[in-house]
Amino acid sequence: MNTRGKRNFKNRTVVSPDTSPTSKLRVELTRMKLIAIAFHSGYGHTAKVAGIVAEGAASVEGTRVVSLAVDKVEEPIEEFANGWDLLQAADAIIFGTPTYMGGPSAPFKVFADASSKVWFGQGWKDKYAAGFTNSLTLSGDKSSTLTYLFTLASQHSMVWISQGVPHEGLTPESVNRFGAWSGLMTQSDNLPPEQTPSEGDIETAKRFGARIATFVVNH
Ligand SMILES: Cc1cc2nc3c(=O)[nH]c(=O)nc-3n(C[C@H](O)[C@H](O)[C@H](O)COP(=O)(O)O)c2cc1C
């Protein structure tokens, strides 16, 4: 576990004596990008997807990924005073929520409404944002939820990163079987999170996390 303070993530310049025969100083610029995954999950399925997105993002060199359950945003998390402190330090925030009644879950909306305190000062302006949602049915109006997450990011003047993982088929084993482009969509059956979503959705979530992290590291 990385326990370095958050200030160290930004433009950390390390100057160390060069041990090469030329005896010159070696200047090494290290820049870690902090990616926060801010999600809600009532029954564990979206939490599972959030974990896979985190895994994908963490596979990209130069990233540090921290997951935040938004209903615990006021609590300390890792080295941060609370979830708001983490989100302020992040280079990118990936928002995730189940689709409940055709939109984000109520606890996610409580978090979104509480973020109005940040909105007043436009504290997340120009951070990168992306989003994902999980629901029971194949459509389930997941698009409405992703549109909401895009709108939330836009209210904060964030820069939205699209899904970016190609559609490879229509079966549960297929990557991006829903042909979702604005954000990540996954579907879970009424089974324990250990058994669902499908392999294809899991692979899509992993590639989505990696796609967002790659973009953030390169920009
Ligand atoms: C209150 C409520 C509303 C729901 N509304 C929808 C819906 O609009 N569309 C859909 O496909 N599934 C809907 N579902 C099913 C959930 O999206 C699905 O069970 C999902 O996996 C829950 O994610 P979670 O385990 O992270 O809470 C709803 C479930 C609940 C509890």
The ligand as an ORCA input file, in Angstrom:
! r2SCAN-3c Opt
* xyz 0 1
  C     -34.931      0.693     -6.033
  C     -34.431     -0.087     -7.208
  C     -34.695      0.372     -8.472
  C     -34.194     -0.311     -9.584
  N     -34.422      0.196    -10.823
  C     -33.880     -0.420    -11.898
  C     -34.012      0.132    -13.199
  O     -34.563      1.205    -13.395
  N     -33.498     -0.562    -14.233
  C     -32.880     -1.779    -14.074
  O     -32.465     -2.377    -15.047
  N     -32.685     -2.296    -12.828
  C     -33.158     -1.641    -11.759
  N     -32.953     -2.141    -10.496
  C     -32.081     -3.301    -10.330
  C     -30.653     -2.872     -9.978
  O     -30.137     -1.965    -10.926
  C     -29.715     -4.076     -9.905
  O     -30.203     -4.965     -8.939
  C     -28.301     -3.696     -9.609
  O     -27.464     -4.818     -9.779
  C     -28.142     -3.167     -8.192
  O     -26.824     -2.752     -8.011
  P     -26.165     -2.780     -6.563
  O     -26.069     -4.235     -6.156
  O     -24.849     -2.150     -6.744
  O     -27.093     -1.997     -5.674
  C     -33.438     -1.483     -9.396
  C     -33.187     -1.947     -8.102
  C     -33.658     -1.256     -7.017
  C     -33.356     -1.742     -5.634
*
